[in-house]
Amino acid sequence: MTRRSAVAAGAARPLEALLAARPRHALVHAPTPIESLARTAARLSLGALDVKRDDCTGLVGGGNKARKLEFLIGDALAQRATCLITSGAVQSNHVRQTAGAAARVGLRCEAVLVRRVPVRTVAYESSGNVLLSRLLGASLHWADAPGDAPAMIDRVRAGAEGRGERPYVVGFGGSTPVGTLGYVECAREIVAHERAAGRTYDHVLVATGSGGTLAGLALGFALAGREAPLLGISVLDPEAEKHRAHVLGLAADAAAALGASFDARAARVEVDASCVGEGYGLYGAAVRDAIAIAAAEGLLLDPVYTGKAFAGLLRAAERGTIRAGDRVLFLHTGGLPGLFGYAADFAPPTSSRAPAVPT
Ligand SMILES: *Cc1c(COP(=O)(O)O)cnc(C)c1O
């Protein structure tokens, strides 16, 4: 009770205490570094364009799911689980990182890979995250349509229970209230960085898919009393308001899991769904351009998440949502292995000296 009132007052220490009270298993190299993209900032007339490198969280190639998995693995171990069951798209970073976390703590991992993206190349179905998830020992099950996944997850779970296992099901993208706490922790790192620097970013931008990353940041900023805007670039849901409501609901549920409260009306969270394009896992010229611009300053992005989010940043700067002189923090959520699933798109054998790319 005393904790709750202290958090409501916006004190930073009790937030640490609240997070510390949750079961958690250390997996993340934190705090992740923050770097500046000076040339891209100048090109966009920004005061600063900094990148928080959550692609460098350390676990099996990095990415945002590692932070959620610290709390999810803590919860699974507290429940004495013997195996993790999860699901994702074929090139799922979440499945890769879940497989890695399970391997780290000695749990078995089973994953349902859903063919939700209309890409059927050999690279897409066997390289990148698929290759790494297999290497990490995950048992992979294939669903031909998103509608098939729930029944398949139930079957995998029943099979595991039949073998005497205690399965722990990790929800979509790890975006349960418990998984979301990983991004409350990331928000704390950002606020600590801003306090040390003596100034606040005008905008924080991040890709949003299952919503836990954006929800955790929104909650963490609210609990720290940070009021600057947070912009989620949707990569999946084409309905911005619907996704925003989902994110705010998840933030409230995560607050309840912490024993804190969250005032959705006061949250400064926006969702931009204008970069979803043809849908999840599909992209066009704007995303390719964004990937090329970042690469030209030595930063690698992927086409499914961070490339779309960076395209959203470029668009916001063009539209004036982000203004000249603004200081921007882009949260890099990882996803590089997924790029290899789309290798043929990015390395067309146009020159006779280029190696042929099998598709
Ligand atoms: C899962 C993922 C996201 C989206 O995070 P959510 O918490 O699902 O919204 C963004 N970027 C990458 C690389 C991811 O793997």
The ligand as a Gaussian input file, in Angstrom:
#p B3LYP/6-31G(d) Opt

LIG

0 1
 C        8.410000      -8.228000     -31.811000
 C        9.192000      -7.128000     -32.445000
 C        8.727000      -5.790000     -32.406000
 C        7.385000      -5.408000     -31.866000
 O        7.312000      -5.467000     -30.480000
 P        5.899000      -5.693000     -29.790000
 O        6.184000      -5.694000     -28.354000
 O        5.410000      -7.015000     -30.312000
 O        4.986000      -4.612000     -30.228000
 C        9.516000      -4.804000     -32.931000
 N       10.700000      -5.092000     -33.495000
 C       11.173000      -6.345000     -33.572000
 C       12.461000      -6.579000     -34.245000
 C       10.434000      -7.415000     -33.045000
 O       10.914000      -8.664000     -33.131000

